[in-house]
Amino acid sequence: MPIARSREVAVFIESKRQQRGISIAELARRIGADKKRLWYVLSGQREMRVDEFIKLCAFFDIGLGRFIDKAAVERLRAPHPFRQD
């Protein structure tokens, strides 16, 4: 995921956290993440890992497809020099 898109995802999830009125510490506890790392991720200072992304989407009941647009799908379908189809 490009960095700009990653930050967009973090901002969206951070807004969901604030709407629910849940602290970062509580959110981290509920998804099994380190609270300091989660703070860095949601403030845009660190890249979100795939496992964090999935756990956060599940917690907030956000479909993973919400963040995948047609351009992303096309990039994934494009031939890759190391992939053997």
C-alpha positions, 0 to 999 in steps of 0.5 A, spaced: 500 500 500 503 506 498 504 511 504 499 516 502 494 511 502 496 508 508 496 514 512 489 515 509 487 508 512 490 510 519 486 517 519 480 513 517 481 508 523 483 514 528 476 517 526 472 511 528 476 510 534 475 517 536 467 516 534 467 510 539 470 514 545 475 509 546 482 510 548 488 508 544 490 503 550 483 500 551 483 499 543 490 496 543 488 491 549 482 489 545 486 487 539 492 485 542 497 490 540 502 494 543 499 501 545 505 505 544 506 502 537 498 503 535 499 510 537 505 511 532 501 507 527 494 511 528 498 518 528 501 516 522 508 516 524 509 508 523 506 504 517 500 499 519 502 492 518 497 487 515 495 484 521 494 490 525 490 493 519 486 486 519 485 486 527 482 494 526 478 493 521 475 487 524 474 491 531 471 497 527 467 492 523 470 495 517 470 491 510 477 490 508 474 492 501 473 499 503 480 500 502 481 497 495 479 501 489 480 499 482 487 502 481 489 497 487 486 491 484 489 493 477 496 493 480 495 487 484 493 483 477 499 486 473 505 482 471 510 481 476 517 479 474 518 474 480 511 471 480 510 465 476 503 464 473 
